[in-house]
């Protein structure tokens, strides 16, 4: 219903169809791969992450834009005095809804192993079968990704963790999904790094806490 043109325009405005602008010699080589003929099939597969290939930098910048209130973020390795305000990509209301949805991915969904007390982690898992040189996909090899941000109520940082052919062998059967592999890694990174970034653990607002504060 959205159609190829609107989909392509939105991804382009997010910077997902352009080379990364970061100030390193490898920056221009980080050019996404996508079909020259954006067909109906491409529209369908790209909507869930197949048919297009981007870098973790693209993914981080895209997540930053959709969770910061909806304005474009251009990645840079240079420290900025203030965060530059980019073009509006989505509305503040949509950004709030997306933050809430991705917080529930951690509290109720596939990223439950990523919940770090005090830091309100949110994000989305992705588990992609690896293409086989013989055609088709490997049955036992995946790329596992967890794109996360924290704190979800007032996002400050985005973290992308991607693992190539991971396996969790702690149980009776190997687990390869992002929820069992990339998510625990991201959680441990956040648990250790967040205090170093000056983020003190906070009690996430809940209905019970709100009622208690109101009564007091």
N, C-alpha and C positions, 0 to 999 in steps of 0.2 A: 504493500500500500504506500509506503514511503517512496519507493522507486529509486533507481540507480543514481539519478542526478542529485537528489537531495542527500542521499547517503554519502556520495562521493564528496559533495560540497562540505558536509559537516566534518568528515574525517580530514579534509584538506584544511579547514579552518582550525582544527585541533593540532595541525602540524604533522599529522601521521602520514602524509603523502610527500613530505619534503625531506631533504637531507638535514641532519642535525646541525644547528647553528653553533654548537659549542666550539670554543676557541682553542682547538687542538688540531694537529695536522690530519688526524683521522676523521675529523668532523664531517667533511664533505662525502666521505666514503660511506657514512651511515645513511644511505639512501634506501627507503623502503622499496620492497618489490610488490607489485600488484599488476593485475592483468591490463594490457593495453585496451582490450575490448571488455568494458565493464558490462557484462551481459546480465540477464535475469538470474542465471545460475550464480554468477559472481556476487550479485547483490545478496542472494540467500546465504552463500557460504561465508562471505565476508562479515555478515551480521553476527555470526558466532565465532569469528576468529580464524577461519580457514580462508585461503585464497589471497591472503595479504601477509607480508612479513615485515616486521618493524624491529627496531632495537629496544633494549630495556630503557634507554634514554627517552625514546619516543613515548614509551608506555608511562614512565614516571611523569613526564611533562603533561601527558594527556590526563592522567589521574589528578595531578595538581590542579589543572584547570577546572575539572568538573567538581572538585570538592572544596575549592577555595571561595566558593560563591558564584563561580561560573565565568571567570575571566582568564584569558589566555596566559600561559606561562611559557616563556622561552628559556630553555635550559642554558646555563652558563657556568663556567668554572671560576669566574671572577666574582669576588665578594662585592655585593651591592650595598650602598648605604641604606636604601629602602627597597622594598619589593616593588618593581615597576608594575603599574596597572595596565594589563593588556586589554585587547578587544573582548567584548562580551561574547561568550560562546553559548551559554545556557542561562536561564533565569536563576536568581537566588533561590526561588521556591523549588525549582527542579534540583538544584544543587543540594538543598537541605534534604529532599526526599531521597536522593541517591546516597547521601551520607548515612541516613537512617537505614536504608535497605542493606548497605554494605556492612553496617555495624551488626545487623541481624545475621549476616553470613557467618560472623564470628561467634555470636552468642547462641545461635540456633541452627546454623547450617554446616557447610562443608569445612569451615575454617575454625571449628571450635577449639582445636588445639593451639590456636593463636591468641587466645584471650590472655592478656597480661594484666593482672590486677593493678589498678591505679592509672592505666594509660589508655583505656578505651580504644583498643585497636579495631580497625574496620578494614575491609578489603574484599577481594574476590579471587577465588582459586581458578586455575586453568590447567587441565591435563590433556596434552595433545599426543596422539600416537605419532611415532617417528616414521617418516617415509622410508620404504625399503628400496635399495638400488634395483631390485628385481621387479619393482612395481608394487603398488598397494602400500600397506603399512605393516610394520613389525607388530606382532601380537604381544611382545613382552618388553618393549622399549618405548619410553615416553619422554617428553619434556614437561616438567612440572613447574608451574609458576604460581607465586602468590604475590599479587599486587596489593599493597596495604598502605594505610596512612594512619596517623595518630597525632593527638587525640581526636576521636571522631566528632566531638562536640565543638572543637575549635582547632581544625587541622593545622599542624605546624610542619610535619615531615611526611614524606612519601618514601616507602621502601619497597623495592622490587627484588624478589629472590627467585631465580630460575635454576633448576637442577637438571642436568643432562643424564638421562637414564638412571634415575635414583631408584633405590629399593629399600624398604624398611623390612628388615629380616628379624625383628624382635618377636614376631608372632609365629604361629604355625604355618602361615602362608605369606609369601612376599607381598608387600603392599607398595604400589607405585603411584598412587594418586597424589596430587599436590597437597591434599589435606593431611596425608600421612607423612609427607616428606618435606616439601618446601615450607609449609606452615609452621611446623615446630622450629625450623631453623630461623625463620623470621621472628618468631616469638622470643627466642633466646637472644637474638641480636637486639631487639627492642628492649628486653629486660635489662641488658647490660649497658646499652648505649644511651637510652633515654635519660638516666641520671647524669651521665657525662655531658649531655646537651643542656643541662640545667632544668629539666622538667621534673618537678616534684610529683609523686603519685597523688592522685585526687580520687575522692569518692564520687563515682558517677551518679548524677541526679537520677532518682527514681521516684515513683509516686509516693512510696512510704516516706522517703526522706523529705519530700516536698510537704507532706501532711504534717510531719513532725516539726519542720521549720515554721509552718504556718501556725501551728498550735502554740509554739513557743513565742 
